[in-house]
Amino acid sequence: MTRLKVTQTRSEIGGKQNQRDTLRSLGLKRIGHVVIKEDRPEFRGMVNTVAHLVSVEEVD
């Protein structure tokens, strides 16, 4: 299954509470932090919520 490499590129400061909670749920804690997640609809939805704060790449 394909995986997503999610990198936090912008700060959560000044963001809405649901965006901060979404970053925590993804496992992101600071700018430059990277997590690898399975490519599933739940994670795609979370990434769409914070798309302006993260960058996403597909990896195998």
KAQUISUL-V684588 format. One record per residue. RES is the residue in one small letter. OMEGA is omega in degrees with one decimal (999 if undefined). Layout:
BEGIN
res->RES omega->OMEGA
res->RES omega->OMEGA
END
This chain:
BEGIN
res->m omega->179.4
res->t omega->177.5
res->r omega->177.4
res->l omega->173.7
res->k omega->-175.4
res->v omega->-179.8
res->t omega->176.4
res->q omega->-176.6
res->t omega->-179.8
res->r omega->-176.5
res->s omega->175.6
res->e omega->-178.7
res->i omega->-179.8
res->g omega->178.7
res->g omega->177.9
res->k omega->-177.0
res->q omega->-178.9
res->n omega->176.9
res->q omega->176.8
res->r omega->178.4
res->d omega->179.2
res->t omega->176.6
res->l omega->178.4
res->r omega->-179.7
res->s omega->176.7
res->l omega->-179.9
res->g omega->-179.4
res->l omega->-175.0
res->k omega->-176.7
res->r omega->178.6
res->i omega->-179.7
res->g omega->179.8
res->h omega->-177.1
res->v omega->172.8
res->v omega->176.3
res->i omega->-179.7
res->k omega->174.6
res->e omega->179.5
res->d omega->179.8
res->r omega->-178.3
res->p omega->-179.3
res->e omega->-178.6
res->f omega->175.8
res->r omega->178.2
res->g omega->178.1
res->m omega->179.8
res->v omega->178.3
res->n omega->179.6
res->t omega->-177.2
res->v omega->-175.6
res->a omega->-179.3
res->h omega->-178.9
res->l omega->-174.5
res->v omega->168.7
res->s omega->-173.0
res->v omega->174.4
res->e omega->174.3
res->e omega->177.3
res->v omega->178.6
res->d omega->999
END
